[in-house]
Amino acid sequence: MTAWLVICAVGLGTYAMRAVTFAVVSERGLPAWAERPLAFVGPAAIGALVGGMLLTADGRAAMPTVAEAGAAVAAFVTVHRTGNIARGMLVGFPVLWGLTLLAG
Amino acid sequence: MSGIASERLDVASTPTTRDLARAGARDMTPMVVGIVPFGLALGAMIGASGIDPWAALASAPLILAGAAQLTTLQMLETGSNPVVIVASALLINLRILLYSASLAPWFSGVRLRLRLLLATSVIDQTHFVAVPRFERGDLGRRERVAYYAGASIWLVSAWLSSQAVAAAIGAELPEAARLDMAAPLALIGLLAKSVGTRPSALAAVCGLAVVTVGAGLPFHSATLVATVTGITVAVFAETRSRLVQEATS
């Protein structure tokens, strides 16, 4: 019972954040002061999420393995050149597997 | 250009809403590849946990946000205080307010009921894929809705079914394939695309740096603090470069 209540509360609260904003901001537009900060939400959040991957479950920073780092660099360079994220993964995975084999 | 040739060109270059839904789904595919291993792992955890299995399964469509769902389930499992669980999960999801606020203006003029439906899928991936596409400025309102709907439906259906399948029959992923790296590589791709201007690059670097330093912040707030810091630094950098430009011109 507690599980249902907690999950419904989290679900309702999360949907409220989404729905209230979509109901209000779509109609009235953004306040002028918010426009420039919100333009950087994507890059800042993506950076934060990438940083989060460098952490262990208990929140300590952990160095990626050579294979992981190599795959990340290969994917970054590929996407930077081609603008195609799928292609970055197609290049990143073979690099990851190859370097893992070499290191093992 | 005149006559038949230009007419053909017009027809060929006017995508239908169906084309746009498909384009949205296609652009979302790398993100889907990234979330499926996570969905499978979460589903397997649900299958093996001591929580009411129906409640645990229902948490996927009810919350529609992986990090908060994982935290909620883990804290339920360890028997944390219910109020603390709800507060922690909602704090993790506060970033959704930022995503919603920057997506919402693109749907102005869309009728409210449809907007409330579109709102259900506001999350990292839908924001990261849709906003850059909308900013190119070539899509009308109906086309934006179609693109967003196509991208969202593909993401959400893959997310929910991967959890359901793994909860029912378990998930044995071949460890050597390192599918856990799919999500990081997709994120790296997003990073590479989002650092086009100096302030944006600065926002990303600050976000990354703050999260690694602030990992110990209470209530899983490091990501949010890092995002807000990145935004703030980028706005200052942009203002400063604008002032410098004005002063020298």
Interface residues (C-beta under 8 A of the other chain):
Chain A: T2 A3 W4 L5 V6 I7 C8 A9 V10 G11 G13 T14 Y15 M17 R18 A19 T21 F22 A23 V24 V25 S26 E27 G29 L30 A34 R36 P37 L38 A39 F40 V41 G42 P43 A44 A45 I46 G47 A48 L49 V50 G51 G52 M53 L54 L55 G59 R60 A61 E68 A71 A72 A75 F76 V77 T78 V79 H80 G83 I85 A86 G88 M89 G92 F93 L96 W97 T100
Chain B: T29 P30 V33 I51 D52 A55 A56 A58 S59 L62 I63 L64 A65 A68 T72 L76 P82 I85 V86 A89 L90 N93 L94 R95 I96 L97 L98 Y99 S100 A101 S102 L103 A104 P105 F107 S108 G109 V110 L112 R115 L116 L118 A119 T120 V122 D124 H127 F128 V131 P132 A176 A177 R178 M181 A182 A183 P184 L185 A186 L187 I188 G189 L190 L191 A192 K193 S194 V195 P199 S200 A201 A203 A204 V205 C206 G207 L208 A209 V210 V211 T212 A215 G216 A222 T223 A226 T227 V228 T229 G230 I231 T232 A234 V235 E238
